[in-house]
Amino acid sequence: MISDGEISSISVVSKRDDAKWFNRALNRLVQIVISTQEATTDIVGGATYSSRGIDAAIAAALEKAVA
């Protein structure tokens, strides 16, 4: 969610990855994105594919929000 021009929350609407890896990446990346207000983050160790997918989804959602 964008509030007052800043990313205030991130919600997952669907996923296809194993919960263990997805949740590991999601929990860390959401904290980073909200605190830095940057859509692209570093990969979470041990959850590379989930991290990449989450980064891509956040970037796509922000592009839609801006348009």
PDB file of N, H, CA, C and O in Angstrom:
ATOM      1  N   MET A   1       0.843  -1.163   0.000  1.00  0.00           N
ATOM      2  CA  MET A   1       0.000   0.000   0.000  1.00  0.00           C
ATOM      3  C   MET A   1       0.897   1.238   0.000  1.00  0.00           C
ATOM      4  O   MET A   1       1.924   1.286   0.678  1.00  0.00           O
ATOM      5  N   ILE A   2       0.489   2.213  -0.761  1.00  0.00           N
ATOM      6  H   ILE A   2      -0.345   2.174  -1.312  1.00  0.00           H
ATOM      7  CA  ILE A   2       1.173   3.502  -0.801  1.00  0.00           C
ATOM      8  C   ILE A   2       0.328   4.483   0.007  1.00  0.00           C
ATOM      9  O   ILE A   2      -0.877   4.611  -0.214  1.00  0.00           O
ATOM     10  N   SER A   3       0.969   5.164   0.936  1.00  0.00           N
ATOM     11  H   SER A   3       1.947   5.060   1.116  1.00  0.00           H
ATOM     12  CA  SER A   3       0.274   6.136   1.769  1.00  0.00           C
ATOM     13  C   SER A   3       1.142   7.377   1.891  1.00  0.00           C
ATOM     14  O   SER A   3       2.299   7.298   2.304  1.00  0.00           O
ATOM     15  N   ASP A   4       0.582   8.518   1.531  1.00  0.00           N
ATOM     16  H   ASP A   4      -0.357   8.582   1.195  1.00  0.00           H
ATOM     17  CA  ASP A   4       1.319   9.783   1.553  1.00  0.00           C
ATOM     18  C   ASP A   4       2.610   9.699   0.735  1.00  0.00           C
ATOM     19  O   ASP A   4       3.632  10.273   1.113  1.00  0.00           O
ATOM     20  N   GLY A   5       2.554   8.979  -0.389  1.00  0.00           N
ATOM     21  H   GLY A   5       1.724   8.513  -0.696  1.00  0.00           H
ATOM     22  CA  GLY A   5       3.696   8.880  -1.290  1.00  0.00           C
ATOM     23  C   GLY A   5       4.782   7.919  -0.851  1.00  0.00           C
ATOM     24  O   GLY A   5       5.853   7.879  -1.457  1.00  0.00           O
ATOM     25  N   GLU A   6       4.525   7.141   0.196  1.00  0.00           N
ATOM     26  H   GLU A   6       3.655   7.174   0.688  1.00  0.00           H
ATOM     27  CA  GLU A   6       5.524   6.180   0.676  1.00  0.00           C
ATOM     28  C   GLU A   6       4.923   4.784   0.748  1.00  0.00           C
ATOM     29  O   GLU A   6       3.713   4.621   0.905  1.00  0.00           O
ATOM     30  N   ILE A   7       5.784   3.781   0.630  1.00  0.00           N
ATOM     31  H   ILE A   7       6.767   3.913   0.503  1.00  0.00           H
ATOM     32  CA  ILE A   7       5.355   2.398   0.779  1.00  0.00           C
ATOM     33  C   ILE A   7       5.083   2.175   2.263  1.00  0.00           C
ATOM     34  O   ILE A   7       5.988   2.293   3.089  1.00  0.00           O
ATOM     35  N   SER A   8       3.836   1.852   2.599  1.00  0.00           N
ATOM     36  H   SER A   8       3.101   1.756   1.928  1.00  0.00           H
ATOM     37  CA  SER A   8       3.480   1.689   4.008  1.00  0.00           C
ATOM     38  C   SER A   8       3.236   0.235   4.393  1.00  0.00           C
ATOM     39  O   SER A   8       3.365  -0.128   5.562  1.00  0.00           O
ATOM     40  N   SER A   9       2.884  -0.597   3.417  1.00  0.00           N
ATOM     41  H   SER A   9       2.779  -0.301   2.467  1.00  0.00           H
ATOM     42  CA  SER A   9       2.684  -2.014   3.704  1.00  0.00           C
ATOM     43  C   SER A   9       2.777  -2.808   2.405  1.00  0.00           C
ATOM     44  O   SER A   9       2.622  -2.264   1.311  1.00  0.00           O
ATOM     45  N   ILE A  10       3.029  -4.087   2.548  1.00  0.00           N
ATOM     46  H   ILE A  10       3.155  -4.529   3.436  1.00  0.00           H
ATOM     47  CA  ILE A  10       3.118  -4.994   1.407  1.00  0.00           C
ATOM     48  C   ILE A  10       2.281  -6.217   1.735  1.00  0.00           C
ATOM     49  O   ILE A  10       2.467  -6.841   2.780  1.00  0.00           O
ATOM     50  N   SER A  11       1.359  -6.562   0.844  1.00  0.00           N
ATOM     51  H   SER A  11       1.208  -6.056  -0.005  1.00  0.00           H
ATOM     52  CA  SER A  11       0.488  -7.721   1.031  1.00  0.00           C
ATOM     53  C   SER A  11       0.744  -8.741  -0.070  1.00  0.00           C
ATOM     54  O   SER A  11       0.981  -8.377  -1.222  1.00  0.00           O
ATOM     55  N   VAL A  12       0.695  -9.989   0.284  1.00  0.00           N
ATOM     56  H   VAL A  12       0.502 -10.284   1.220  1.00  0.00           H
ATOM     57  CA  VAL A  12       0.869 -11.073  -0.674  1.00  0.00           C
ATOM     58  C   VAL A  12      -0.508 -11.547  -1.106  1.00  0.00           C
ATOM     59  O   VAL A  12      -1.351 -11.870  -0.269  1.00  0.00           O
ATOM     60  N   VAL A  13      -0.736 -11.588  -2.416  1.00  0.00           N
ATOM     61  H   VAL A  13      -0.051 -11.326  -3.096  1.00  0.00           H
ATOM     62  CA  VAL A  13      -2.027 -12.063  -2.916  1.00  0.00           C
ATOM     63  C   VAL A  13      -1.943 -13.496  -3.433  1.00  0.00           C
ATOM     64  O   VAL A  13      -2.961 -14.183  -3.510  1.00  0.00           O
ATOM     65  N   SER A  14      -0.749 -13.951  -3.786  1.00  0.00           N
ATOM     66  H   SER A  14       0.078 -13.393  -3.723  1.00  0.00           H
ATOM     67  CA  SER A  14      -0.558 -15.347  -4.178  1.00  0.00           C
ATOM     68  C   SER A  14       0.932 -15.668  -4.156  1.00  0.00           C
ATOM     69  O   SER A  14       1.780 -14.779  -4.234  1.00  0.00           O
ATOM     70  N   LYS A  15       1.228 -16.961  -4.047  1.00  0.00           N
ATOM     71  H   LYS A  15       0.539 -17.683  -3.984  1.00  0.00           H
ATOM     72  CA  LYS A  15       2.614 -17.417  -4.076  1.00  0.00           C
ATOM     73  C   LYS A  15       2.634 -18.861  -4.551  1.00  0.00           C
ATOM     74  O   LYS A  15       1.645 -19.585  -4.437  1.00  0.00           O
ATOM     75  N   ARG A  16       3.798 -19.270  -5.094  1.00  0.00           N
ATOM     76  H   ARG A  16       4.601 -18.682  -5.187  1.00  0.00           H
ATOM     77  CA  ARG A  16       3.943 -20.647  -5.550  1.00  0.00           C
ATOM     78  C   ARG A  16       5.172 -21.314  -4.960  1.00  0.00           C
ATOM     79  O   ARG A  16       5.484 -22.450  -5.318  1.00  0.00           O
ATOM     80  N   ASP A  17       5.859 -20.654  -4.089  1.00  0.00           N
ATOM     81  H   ASP A  17       5.607 -19.731  -3.799  1.00  0.00           H
ATOM     82  CA  ASP A  17       7.084 -21.178  -3.508  1.00  0.00           C
ATOM     83  C   ASP A  17       6.776 -21.902  -2.202  1.00  0.00           C
ATOM     84  O   ASP A  17       5.704 -21.728  -1.622  1.00  0.00           O
ATOM     85  N   ASP A  18       7.730 -22.717  -1.743  1.00  0.00           N
ATOM     86  H   ASP A  18       8.601 -22.858  -2.214  1.00  0.00           H
ATOM     87  CA  ASP A  18       7.588 -23.380  -0.452  1.00  0.00           C
ATOM     88  C   ASP A  18       7.516 -22.333   0.651  1.00  0.00           C
ATOM     89  O   ASP A  18       8.272 -21.362   0.641  1.00  0.00           O
ATOM     90  N   ALA A  19       6.620 -22.527   1.585  1.00  0.00           N
ATOM     91  H   ALA A  19       6.005 -23.316   1.593  1.00  0.00           H
ATOM     92  CA  ALA A  19       6.401 -21.549   2.653  1.00  0.00           C
ATOM     93  C   ALA A  19       7.679 -21.246   3.427  1.00  0.00           C
ATOM     94  O   ALA A  19       7.924 -20.094   3.786  1.00  0.00           O
ATOM     95  N   LYS A  20       8.481 -22.249   3.685  1.00  0.00           N
ATOM     96  H   LYS A  20       8.282 -23.185   3.393  1.00  0.00           H
ATOM     97  CA  LYS A  20       9.712 -22.049   4.466  1.00  0.00           C
ATOM     98  C   LYS A  20      10.594 -20.983   3.831  1.00  0.00           C
ATOM     99  O   LYS A  20      11.048 -20.064   4.512  1.00  0.00           O
ATOM    100  N   TRP A  21      10.837 -21.100   2.539  1.00  0.00           N
ATOM    101  H   TRP A  21      10.468 -21.847   1.986  1.00  0.00           H
ATOM    102  CA  TRP A  21      11.735 -20.175   1.847  1.00  0.00           C
ATOM    103  C   TRP A  21      11.053 -18.844   1.575  1.00  0.00           C
ATOM    104  O   TRP A  21      11.651 -17.780   1.728  1.00  0.00           O
ATOM    105  N   PHE A  22       9.802 -18.920   1.172  1.00  0.00           N
ATOM    106  H   PHE A  22       9.315 -19.785   1.047  1.00  0.00           H
ATOM    107  CA  PHE A  22       9.063 -17.698   0.859  1.00  0.00           C
ATOM    108  C   PHE A  22       8.954 -16.803   2.093  1.00  0.00           C
ATOM    109  O   PHE A  22       9.249 -15.610   2.022  1.00  0.00           O
ATOM    110  N   ASN A  23       8.540 -17.363   3.201  1.00  0.00           N
ATOM    111  H   ASN A  23       8.300 -18.332   3.258  1.00  0.00           H
ATOM    112  CA  ASN A  23       8.366 -16.569   4.425  1.00  0.00           C
ATOM    113  C   ASN A  23       9.690 -16.014   4.928  1.00  0.00           C
ATOM    114  O   ASN A  23       9.746 -14.897   5.443  1.00  0.00           O
ATOM    115  N   ARG A  24      10.744 -16.787   4.778  1.00  0.00           N
ATOM    116  H   ARG A  24      10.698 -17.694   4.360  1.00  0.00           H
ATOM    117  CA  ARG A  24      12.074 -16.316   5.187  1.00  0.00           C
ATOM    118  C   ARG A  24      12.439 -15.044   4.415  1.00  0.00           C
ATOM    119  O   ARG A  24      12.898 -14.060   4.995  1.00  0.00           O
ATOM    120  N   ALA A  25      12.227 -15.085   3.102  1.00  0.00           N
ATOM    121  H   ALA A  25      11.854 -15.885   2.631  1.00  0.00           H
ATOM    122  CA  ALA A  25      12.542 -13.927   2.262  1.00  0.00           C
ATOM    123  C   ALA A  25      11.559 -12.787   2.504  1.00  0.00           C
ATOM    124  O   ALA A  25      11.967 -11.636   2.659  1.00  0.00           O
ATOM    125  N   LEU A  26      10.286 -13.097   2.536  1.00  0.00           N
ATOM    126  H   LEU A  26       9.954 -14.032   2.409  1.00  0.00           H
ATOM    127  CA  LEU A  26       9.258 -12.059   2.661  1.00  0.00           C
ATOM    128  C   LEU A  26       9.426 -11.243   3.933  1.00  0.00           C
ATOM    129  O   LEU A  26       9.417 -10.013   3.884  1.00  0.00           O
ATOM    130  N   ASN A  27       9.576 -11.897   5.046  1.00  0.00           N
ATOM    131  H   ASN A  27       9.584 -12.896   5.086  1.00  0.00           H
ATOM    132  CA  ASN A  27       9.679 -11.176   6.319  1.00  0.00           C
ATOM    133  C   ASN A  27      10.824 -10.173   6.304  1.00  0.00           C
ATOM    134  O   ASN A  27      10.670  -9.044   6.771  1.00  0.00           O
ATOM    135  N   ARG A  28      11.955 -10.574   5.779  1.00  0.00           N
ATOM    136  H   ARG A  28      12.081 -11.491   5.400  1.00  0.00           H
ATOM    137  CA  ARG A  28      13.118  -9.682   5.752  1.00  0.00           C
ATOM    138  C   ARG A  28      12.958  -8.581   4.699  1.00  0.00           C
ATOM    139  O   ARG A  28      13.251  -7.416   4.968  1.00  0.00           O
ATOM    140  N   LEU A  29      12.500  -8.945   3.517  1.00  0.00           N
ATOM    141  H   LEU A  29      12.262  -9.892   3.298  1.00  0.00           H
ATOM    142  CA  LEU A  29      12.397  -7.966   2.434  1.00  0.00           C
ATOM    143  C   LEU A  29      11.345  -6.896   2.709  1.00  0.00           C
ATOM    144  O   LEU A  29      11.550  -5.733   2.359  1.00  0.00           O
ATOM    145  N   VAL A  30      10.248  -7.255   3.314  1.00  0.00           N
ATOM    146  H   VAL A  30      10.082  -8.200   3.598  1.00  0.00           H
ATOM    147  CA  VAL A  30       9.225  -6.266   3.647  1.00  0.00           C
ATOM    148  C   VAL A  30       9.806  -5.225   4.595  1.00  0.00           C
ATOM    149  O   VAL A  30       9.584  -4.028   4.411  1.00  0.00           O
ATOM    150  N   GLN A  31      10.537  -5.661   5.592  1.00  0.00           N
ATOM    151  H   GLN A  31      10.718  -6.634   5.741  1.00  0.00           H
ATOM    152  CA  GLN A  31      11.169  -4.724   6.521  1.00  0.00           C
ATOM    153  C   GLN A  31      12.110  -3.776   5.787  1.00  0.00           C
ATOM    154  O   GLN A  31      12.097  -2.568   6.024  1.00  0.00           O
ATOM    155  N   ILE A  32      12.925  -4.331   4.896  1.00  0.00           N
ATOM    156  H   ILE A  32      12.936  -5.312   4.704  1.00  0.00           H
ATOM    157  CA  ILE A  32      13.906  -3.517   4.167  1.00  0.00           C
ATOM    158  C   ILE A  32      13.214  -2.513   3.250  1.00  0.00           C
ATOM    159  O   ILE A  32      13.557  -1.331   3.250  1.00  0.00           O
ATOM    160  N   VAL A  33      12.251  -2.976   2.477  1.00  0.00           N
ATOM    161  H   VAL A  33      11.972  -3.936   2.477  1.00  0.00           H
ATOM    162  CA  VAL A  33      11.570  -2.098   1.512  1.00  0.00           C
ATOM    163  C   VAL A  33      10.861  -0.952   2.227  1.00  0.00           C
ATOM    164  O   VAL A  33      10.957   0.197   1.798  1.00  0.00           O
ATOM    165  N   ILE A  34      10.161  -1.248   3.295  1.00  0.00           N
ATOM    166  H   ILE A  34      10.082  -2.182   3.644  1.00  0.00           H
ATOM    167  CA  ILE A  34       9.435  -0.191   4.006  1.00  0.00           C
ATOM    168  C   ILE A  34      10.400   0.779   4.681  1.00  0.00           C
ATOM    169  O   ILE A  34      10.165   1.987   4.671  1.00  0.00           O
ATOM    170  N   SER A  35      11.466   0.277   5.258  1.00  0.00           N
ATOM    171  H   SER A  35      11.658  -0.705   5.266  1.00  0.00           H
ATOM    172  CA  SER A  35      12.390   1.181   5.959  1.00  0.00           C
ATOM    173  C   SER A  35      13.238   2.021   5.003  1.00  0.00           C
ATOM    174  O   SER A  35      13.553   3.171   5.311  1.00  0.00           O
ATOM    175  N   THR A  36      13.611   1.463   3.845  1.00  0.00           N
ATOM    176  H   THR A  36      13.355   0.529   3.595  1.00  0.00           H
ATOM    177  CA  THR A  36      14.462   2.198   2.905  1.00  0.00           C
ATOM    178  C   THR A  36      13.671   2.903   1.818  1.00  0.00           C
ATOM    179  O   THR A  36      14.183   3.818   1.174  1.00  0.00           O
ATOM    180  N   GLN A  37      12.420   2.486   1.604  1.00  0.00           N
ATOM    181  H   GLN A  37      12.004   1.743   2.128  1.00  0.00           H
ATOM    182  CA  GLN A  37      11.591   3.003   0.521  1.00  0.00           C
ATOM    183  C   GLN A  37      12.213   2.721  -0.848  1.00  0.00           C
ATOM    184  O   GLN A  37      11.995   3.473  -1.798  1.00  0.00           O
ATOM    185  N   GLU A  38      12.976   1.652  -0.946  1.00  0.00           N
ATOM    186  H   GLU A  38      13.153   1.041  -0.174  1.00  0.00           H
ATOM    187  CA  GLU A  38      13.580   1.198  -2.195  1.00  0.00           C
ATOM    188  C   GLU A  38      12.955  -0.141  -2.564  1.00  0.00           C
ATOM    189  O   GLU A  38      12.835  -1.025  -1.716  1.00  0.00           O
ATOM    190  N   ALA A  39      12.558  -0.295  -3.822  1.00  0.00           N
ATOM    191  H   ALA A  39      12.656   0.423  -4.511  1.00  0.00           H
ATOM    192  CA  ALA A  39      11.899  -1.520  -4.253  1.00  0.00           C
ATOM    193  C   ALA A  39      12.871  -2.678  -4.436  1.00  0.00           C
ATOM    194  O   ALA A  39      12.484  -3.834  -4.263  1.00  0.00           O
ATOM    195  N   THR A  40      14.090  -2.400  -4.772  1.00  0.00           N
ATOM    196  H   THR A  40      14.404  -1.461  -4.913  1.00  0.00           H
ATOM    197  CA  THR A  40      15.065  -3.460  -5.015  1.00  0.00           C
ATOM    198  C   THR A  40      15.933  -3.638  -3.776  1.00  0.00           C
ATOM    199  O   THR A  40      16.466  -2.671  -3.231  1.00  0.00           O
ATOM    200  N   THR A  41      16.065  -4.875  -3.344  1.00  0.00           N
ATOM    201  H   THR A  41      15.632  -5.660  -3.787  1.00  0.00           H
ATOM    202  CA  THR A  41      16.823  -5.179  -2.142  1.00  0.00           C
ATOM    203  C   THR A  41      17.864  -6.249  -2.432  1.00  0.00           C
ATOM    204  O   THR A  41      17.918  -6.790  -3.537  1.00  0.00           O
ATOM    205  N   ASP A  42      18.679  -6.547  -1.448  1.00  0.00           N
ATOM    206  H   ASP A  42      18.635  -6.108  -0.550  1.00  0.00           H
ATOM    207  CA  ASP A  42      19.617  -7.652  -1.546  1.00  0.00           C
ATOM    208  C   ASP A  42      18.861  -8.967  -1.428  1.00  0.00           C
ATOM    209  O   ASP A  42      17.745  -9.020  -0.912  1.00  0.00           O
ATOM    210  N   ILE A  43      19.491 -10.017  -1.912  1.00  0.00           N
ATOM    211  H   ILE A  43      20.398  -9.974  -2.330  1.00  0.00           H
ATOM    212  CA  ILE A  43      18.924 -11.352  -1.822  1.00  0.00           C
ATOM    213  C   ILE A  43      19.036 -11.847  -0.379  1.00  0.00           C
ATOM    214  O   ILE A  43      20.059 -11.626   0.270  1.00  0.00           O
ATOM    215  N   VAL A  44      18.014 -12.501   0.121  1.00  0.00           N
ATOM    216  H   VAL A  44      17.183 -12.680  -0.406  1.00  0.00           H
ATOM    217  CA  VAL A  44      18.069 -13.117   1.444  1.00  0.00           C
ATOM    218  C   VAL A  44      18.755 -14.466   1.287  1.00  0.00           C
ATOM    219  O   VAL A  44      18.304 -15.314   0.517  1.00  0.00           O
ATOM    220  N   GLY A  45      19.842 -14.662   2.016  1.00  0.00           N
ATOM    221  H   GLY A  45      20.209 -13.974   2.642  1.00  0.00           H
ATOM    222  CA  GLY A  45      20.607 -15.897   1.931  1.00  0.00           C
ATOM    223  C   GLY A  45      19.743 -17.116   2.208  1.00  0.00           C
ATOM    224  O   GLY A  45      18.982 -17.144   3.175  1.00  0.00           O
ATOM    225  N   GLY A  46      19.867 -18.115   1.357  1.00  0.00           N
ATOM    226  H   GLY A  46      20.485 -18.092   0.572  1.00  0.00           H
ATOM    227  CA  GLY A  46      19.091 -19.332   1.506  1.00  0.00           C
ATOM    228  C   GLY A  46      17.707 -19.253   0.896  1.00  0.00           C
ATOM    229  O   GLY A  46      16.977 -20.245   0.891  1.00  0.00           O
ATOM    230  N   ALA A  47      17.335 -18.100   0.386  1.00  0.00           N
ATOM    231  H   ALA A  47      17.928 -17.295   0.391  1.00  0.00           H
ATOM    232  CA  ALA A  47      16.006 -17.921  -0.216  1.00  0.00           C
ATOM    233  C   ALA A  47      16.131 -17.079  -1.486  1.00  0.00           C
ATOM    234  O   ALA A  47      15.368 -16.138  -1.706  1.00  0.00           O
ATOM    235  N   THR A  48      17.102 -17.437  -2.307  1.00  0.00           N
ATOM    236  H   THR A  48      17.722 -18.201  -2.128  1.00  0.00           H
ATOM    237  CA  THR A  48      17.423 -16.650  -3.499  1.00  0.00           C
ATOM    238  C   THR A  48      16.241 -16.511  -4.450  1.00  0.00           C
ATOM    239  O   THR A  48      15.895 -15.396  -4.842  1.00  0.00           O
ATOM    240  N   TYR A  49      15.620 -17.618  -4.825  1.00  0.00           N
ATOM    241  H   TYR A  49      15.901 -18.523  -4.507  1.00  0.00           H
ATOM    242  CA  TYR A  49      14.532 -17.554  -5.803  1.00  0.00           C
ATOM    243  C   TYR A  49      13.321 -16.807  -5.244  1.00  0.00           C
ATOM    244  O   TYR A  49      12.683 -16.031  -5.956  1.00  0.00           O
ATOM    245  N   SER A  50      13.011 -17.037  -3.993  1.00  0.00           N
ATOM    246  H   SER A  50      13.529 -17.667  -3.414  1.00  0.00           H
ATOM    247  CA  SER A  50      11.906 -16.301  -3.367  1.00  0.00           C
ATOM    248  C   SER A  50      12.218 -14.816  -3.325  1.00  0.00           C
ATOM    249  O   SER A  50      11.349 -13.992  -3.610  1.00  0.00           O
ATOM    250  N   SER A  51      13.447 -14.465  -2.973  1.00  0.00           N
ATOM    251  H   SER A  51      14.153 -15.135  -2.741  1.00  0.00           H
ATOM    252  CA  SER A  51      13.845 -13.060  -2.909  1.00  0.00           C
ATOM    253  C   SER A  51      13.692 -12.391  -4.260  1.00  0.00           C
ATOM    254  O   SER A  51      13.157 -11.286  -4.351  1.00  0.00           O
ATOM    255  N   ARG A  52      14.152 -13.044  -5.301  1.00  0.00           N
ATOM    256  H   ARG A  52      14.587 -13.942  -5.228  1.00  0.00           H
ATOM    257  CA  ARG A  52      14.038 -12.476  -6.650  1.00  0.00           C
ATOM    258  C   ARG A  52      12.586 -12.295  -7.052  1.00  0.00           C
ATOM    259  O   ARG A  52      12.220 -11.272  -7.630  1.00  0.00           O
ATOM    260  N   GLY A  53      11.762 -13.282  -6.750  1.00  0.00           N
ATOM    261  H   GLY A  53      12.059 -14.114  -6.280  1.00  0.00           H
ATOM    262  CA  GLY A  53      10.342 -13.198  -7.088  1.00  0.00           C
ATOM    263  C   GLY A  53       9.634 -12.081  -6.339  1.00  0.00           C
ATOM    264  O   GLY A  53       8.824 -11.353  -6.913  1.00  0.00           O
ATOM    265  N   ILE A  54       9.939 -11.953  -5.072  1.00  0.00           N
ATOM    266  H   ILE A  54      10.597 -12.545  -4.606  1.00  0.00           H
ATOM    267  CA  ILE A  54       9.332 -10.896  -4.260  1.00  0.00           C
ATOM    268  C   ILE A  54       9.775  -9.531  -4.759  1.00  0.00           C
ATOM    269  O   ILE A  54       8.954  -8.622  -4.884  1.00  0.00           O
ATOM    270  N   ASP A  55      11.064  -9.375  -5.048  1.00  0.00           N
ATOM    271  H   ASP A  55      11.731 -10.114  -4.947  1.00  0.00           H
ATOM    272  CA  ASP A  55      11.562  -8.109  -5.593  1.00  0.00           C
ATOM    273  C   ASP A  55      10.837  -7.753  -6.888  1.00  0.00           C
ATOM    274  O   ASP A  55      10.416  -6.611  -7.077  1.00  0.00           O
ATOM    275  N   ALA A  56      10.695  -8.728  -7.772  1.00  0.00           N
ATOM    276  H   ALA A  56      11.037  -9.655  -7.619  1.00  0.00           H
ATOM    277  CA  ALA A  56      10.018  -8.483  -9.058  1.00  0.00           C
ATOM    278  C   ALA A  56       8.559  -8.096  -8.846  1.00  0.00           C
ATOM    279  O   ALA A  56       8.048  -7.205  -9.526  1.00  0.00           O
ATOM    280  N   ALA A  57       7.889  -8.754  -7.912  1.00  0.00           N
ATOM    281  H   ALA A  57       8.304  -9.477  -7.360  1.00  0.00           H
ATOM    282  CA  ALA A  57       6.490  -8.459  -7.652  1.00  0.00           C
ATOM    283  C   ALA A  57       6.320  -7.061  -7.060  1.00  0.00           C
ATOM    284  O   ALA A  57       5.388  -6.340  -7.414  1.00  0.00           O
ATOM    285  N   ILE A  58       7.217  -6.688  -6.168  1.00  0.00           N
ATOM    286  H   ILE A  58       7.975  -7.275  -5.881  1.00  0.00           H
ATOM    287  CA  ILE A  58       7.138  -5.349  -5.583  1.00  0.00           C
ATOM    288  C   ILE A  58       7.358  -4.289  -6.652  1.00  0.00           C
ATOM    289  O   ILE A  58       6.637  -3.293  -6.703  1.00  0.00           O
ATOM    290  N   ALA A  59       8.353  -4.502  -7.506  1.00  0.00           N
ATOM    291  H   ALA A  59       8.939  -5.311  -7.465  1.00  0.00           H
ATOM    292  CA  ALA A  59       8.624  -3.543  -8.577  1.00  0.00           C
ATOM    293  C   ALA A  59       7.430  -3.416  -9.517  1.00  0.00           C
ATOM    294  O   ALA A  59       7.073  -2.310  -9.922  1.00  0.00           O
ATOM    295  N   ALA A  60       6.813  -4.542  -9.864  1.00  0.00           N
ATOM    296  H   ALA A  60       7.103  -5.440  -9.535  1.00  0.00           H
ATOM    297  CA  ALA A  60       5.647  -4.508 -10.756  1.00  0.00           C
ATOM    298  C   ALA A  60       4.474  -3.786 -10.098  1.00  0.00           C
ATOM    299  O   ALA A  60       3.779  -3.009 -10.752  1.00  0.00           O
ATOM    300  N   ALA A  61       4.253  -4.035  -8.823  1.00  0.00           N
ATOM    301  H   ALA A  61       4.818  -4.667  -8.292  1.00  0.00           H
ATOM    302  CA  ALA A  61       3.151  -3.366  -8.119  1.00  0.00           C
ATOM    303  C   ALA A  61       3.374  -1.864  -8.028  1.00  0.00           C
ATOM    304  O   ALA A  61       2.431  -1.084  -8.162  1.00  0.00           O
ATOM    305  N   LEU A  62       4.630  -1.455  -7.799  1.00  0.00           N
ATOM    306  H   LEU A  62       5.395  -2.089  -7.691  1.00  0.00           H
ATOM    307  CA  LEU A  62       4.925  -0.026  -7.728  1.00  0.00           C
ATOM    308  C   LEU A  62       4.743   0.644  -9.082  1.00  0.00           C
ATOM    309  O   LEU A  62       4.261   1.774  -9.154  1.00  0.00           O
ATOM    310  N   GLU A  63       5.121  -0.039 -10.151  1.00  0.00           N
ATOM    311  H   GLU A  63       5.512  -0.958 -10.093  1.00  0.00           H
ATOM    312  CA  GLU A  63       4.915   0.519 -11.490  1.00  0.00           C
ATOM    313  C   GLU A  63       3.435   0.760 -11.747  1.00  0.00           C
ATOM    314  O   GLU A  63       3.059   1.796 -12.295  1.00  0.00           O
ATOM    315  N   LYS A  64       2.593  -0.194 -11.353  1.00  0.00           N
ATOM    316  H   LYS A  64       2.899  -1.036 -10.908  1.00  0.00           H
ATOM    317  CA  LYS A  64       1.142  -0.025 -11.513  1.00  0.00           C
ATOM    318  C   LYS A  64       0.617   1.112 -10.666  1.00  0.00           C
ATOM    319  O   LYS A  64      -0.260   1.861 -11.095  1.00  0.00           O
ATOM    320  N   ALA A  65       1.148   1.241  -9.469  1.00  0.00           N
ATOM    321  H   ALA A  65       1.860   0.632  -9.121  1.00  0.00           H
ATOM    322  CA  ALA A  65       0.681   2.287  -8.548  1.00  0.00           C
ATOM    323  C   ALA A  65       1.013   3.675  -9.085  1.00  0.00           C
ATOM    324  O   ALA A  65       0.233   4.611  -8.914  1.00  0.00           O
ATOM    325  N   VAL A  66       2.163   3.810  -9.729  1.00  0.00           N
ATOM    326  H   VAL A  66       2.797   3.049  -9.868  1.00  0.00           H
ATOM    327  CA  VAL A  66       2.595   5.094 -10.252  1.00  0.00           C
ATOM    328  C   VAL A  66       1.821   5.469 -11.513  1.00  0.00           C
ATOM    329  O   VAL A  66       1.563   6.645 -11.770  1.00  0.00           O
ATOM    330  N   ALA A  67       1.456   4.459 -12.291  1.00  0.00           N
ATOM    331  H   ALA A  67       1.665   3.504 -12.082  1.00  0.00           H
ATOM    332  CA  ALA A  67       0.776   4.700 -13.580  1.00  0.00           C
ATOM    333  C   ALA A  67      -0.625   5.218 -13.417  1.00  0.00           C
ATOM    334  O   ALA A  67      -1.312   5.464 -14.409  1.00  0.00           O
TER     335      ALA A  67
END
